[in-house]
């Protein structure tokens, strides 16, 4: 299972998610929390087996309401 957060520097029409194991992710998370006044982090999770995605879910403010 892998967890990702949204790269807030990615273009709106092509969402890019960064793995939480990526060293730059801490900076992305801090920037996102500052921009959103600490309310939320947009992100996704993916469960895969043998390289095949079994489940994935993206969380945004719209899906969390």
VMD Tcl script that draws the C-alpha trace (Angstrom):
set ca {
  {0.00 0.00 0.00}
  {1.34 3.42 -0.91}
  {0.18 6.83 0.30}
  {0.57 10.03 -1.71}
  {-0.12 13.73 -1.24}
  {-0.93 16.20 -3.99}
  {1.98 18.20 -5.35}
  {0.48 21.70 -5.08}
  {2.98 22.92 -7.68}
  {1.55 20.63 -10.38}
  {-0.72 22.12 -13.06}
  {-4.42 21.96 -12.21}
  {-5.26 19.96 -15.35}
  {-2.69 17.24 -14.57}
  {-2.69 16.36 -10.89}
  {0.62 14.96 -9.65}
  {0.81 13.00 -6.43}
  {4.06 12.51 -4.51}
  {4.78 9.44 -2.41}
  {5.11 10.12 1.30}
  {8.41 8.23 1.13}
  {9.80 10.99 -1.14}
  {12.14 13.38 0.72}
  {10.52 16.44 -0.90}
  {7.12 15.40 0.43}
  {7.68 17.06 3.79}
  {8.06 20.42 2.04}
  {4.98 19.77 -0.13}
  {2.97 18.88 2.99}
  {4.11 21.98 4.85}
  {3.30 24.25 1.89}
  {-0.12 22.64 1.46}
  {-1.00 22.97 5.15}
  {0.10 26.62 5.15}
  {-1.97 27.34 2.03}
  {-5.04 25.61 3.47}
  {-4.62 27.02 6.99}
  {-3.90 23.55 8.38}
  {-7.27 22.12 7.36}
  {-6.41 19.22 5.05}
  {-3.99 17.54 2.71}
  {-5.25 16.36 -0.63}
  {-3.92 12.93 -1.42}
  {-4.49 9.39 -2.50}
  {-3.82 5.82 -1.52}
  {-3.16 2.87 -3.77}
  {-3.05 -0.83 -3.04}
  {-1.21 -2.92 -5.58}
  {-0.05 -6.51 -5.89}
  {2.59 -7.72 -8.34}
  {2.59 -4.32 -10.01}
  {-1.19 -4.35 -10.60}
  {-3.37 -1.73 -8.94}
  {-6.14 -3.36 -6.90}
  {-7.60 -0.24 -5.28}
  {-6.97 3.49 -5.43}
  {-8.77 6.46 -3.92}
  {-8.16 10.21 -4.24}
  {-9.17 12.56 -1.42}
  {-9.87 16.20 -2.19}
  {-11.96 18.76 -0.29}
  {-14.92 17.80 -2.50}
  {-14.68 14.08 -1.67}
  {-14.21 14.70 2.06}
  {-17.39 16.71 2.62}
}
mol new
graphics top color blue
foreach p $ca { graphics top sphere $p radius 0.5 }
foreach p [lrange $ca 0 end-1] q [lrange $ca 1 end] { graphics top cylinder $p $q radius 0.2 }
display resetview
